């Protein structure tokens, strides 16, 4: 496991495959890593867009109602073939 530039935990196919007991497939790893990076970038862009679209919404004290509070801490996740930090 590793974190990308946004702090998102990225699982490589090799770590999942080693836990599942199946052989390492280089093409699958490349595709999974690329898909994870693409999804992380799209989610990040969606969040930034949402915050920007609501930047004019403020409370009576002038504080913005929609803000980014950072990223959630890592937590343990369990799926059929893997248990680990996500």
C-alpha positions as CSV (number, residue, x, y, z in Angstrom):
1,X,0.0,0.0,0.0
2,X,1.1,3.6,-0.6
3,X,-0.4,7.0,-0.6
4,X,-0.8,9.2,-3.7
5,X,-0.3,13.0,-3.8
6,X,-3.7,13.6,-2.3
7,X,-3.0,11.4,0.7
8,X,-5.3,8.7,-0.6
9,X,-4.3,5.1,0.1
10,X,-3.6,3.3,-3.2
11,X,-3.5,-0.5,-3.2
12,X,-1.4,-2.1,-5.9
13,X,-2.6,-5.3,-7.6
14,X,0.5,-7.1,-6.3
15,X,-0.5,-6.4,-2.7
16,X,-4.0,-7.7,-3.3
17,X,-2.8,-10.6,-5.4
18,X,-0.3,-11.7,-2.7
19,X,-3.0,-11.6,-0.1
20,X,-5.3,-13.6,-2.4
21,X,-2.7,-16.1,-3.3
22,X,-2.9,-15.6,-7.0
23,X,0.0,-14.8,-9.3
24,X,1.1,-11.2,-10.0
25,X,-0.2,-9.9,-13.3
26,X,1.7,-6.8,-14.4
27,X,-0.9,-5.6,-16.9
28,X,-3.7,-5.8,-14.2
29,X,-1.5,-3.9,-11.8
30,X,-0.9,-1.1,-14.3
31,X,-4.6,-0.9,-15.1
32,X,-5.7,-0.9,-11.5
33,X,-3.2,1.7,-10.5
34,X,-4.2,3.9,-13.4
35,X,-7.9,3.5,-12.6
36,X,-7.3,4.3,-9.0
37,X,-5.4,7.5,-9.9
38,X,-8.0,8.5,-12.4
39,X,-10.8,8.0,-9.9
40,X,-8.9,9.9,-7.1
41,X,-8.3,12.8,-9.5
42,X,-12.0,12.9,-10.6
43,X,-13.2,12.8,-7.0
44,X,-10.8,15.6,-6.1
45,X,-12.0,17.7,-9.1
46,X,-15.6,17.1,-8.1
47,X,-14.9,18.2,-4.5
48,X,-13.1,21.4,-5.6
49,X,-15.9,22.2,-8.1
50,X,-18.6,21.7,-5.4
51,X,-16.8,24.0,-2.9
52,X,-16.2,26.6,-5.6
53,X,-19.9,26.6,-6.7
54,X,-21.0,27.2,-3.1
55,X,-18.3,29.7,-2.1
56,X,-20.9,32.5,-2.0
57,X,-22.9,30.8,0.7
58,X,-22.1,32.3,4.1
59,X,-23.7,32.4,7.5
60,X,-24.6,35.6,9.4
61,X,-21.0,36.0,10.6
62,X,-19.6,35.8,7.1
63,X,-18.2,32.2,7.5
64,X,-18.5,30.0,4.4
65,X,-21.1,27.2,4.8
66,X,-19.3,24.8,2.5
67,X,-15.6,24.2,3.4
68,X,-13.1,21.4,3.0
69,X,-12.2,19.8,6.3
70,X,-9.4,17.7,5.0
71,X,-9.2,13.9,4.5
72,X,-10.6,11.3,6.9
73,X,-8.0,9.2,8.8
74,X,-7.1,5.8,7.5
75,X,-9.4,3.0,8.7
76,X,-9.5,-0.8,8.4
77,X,-11.6,-2.2,5.6
78,X,-12.5,-5.8,4.9
79,X,-13.5,-7.2,1.5
80,X,-13.8,-10.8,0.3
81,X,-10.1,-11.3,-0.5
82,X,-8.4,-8.6,1.5
83,X,-8.3,-6.9,4.9
84,X,-6.2,-3.8,5.5
85,X,-6.0,-0.1,5.8
86,X,-8.0,2.0,3.4
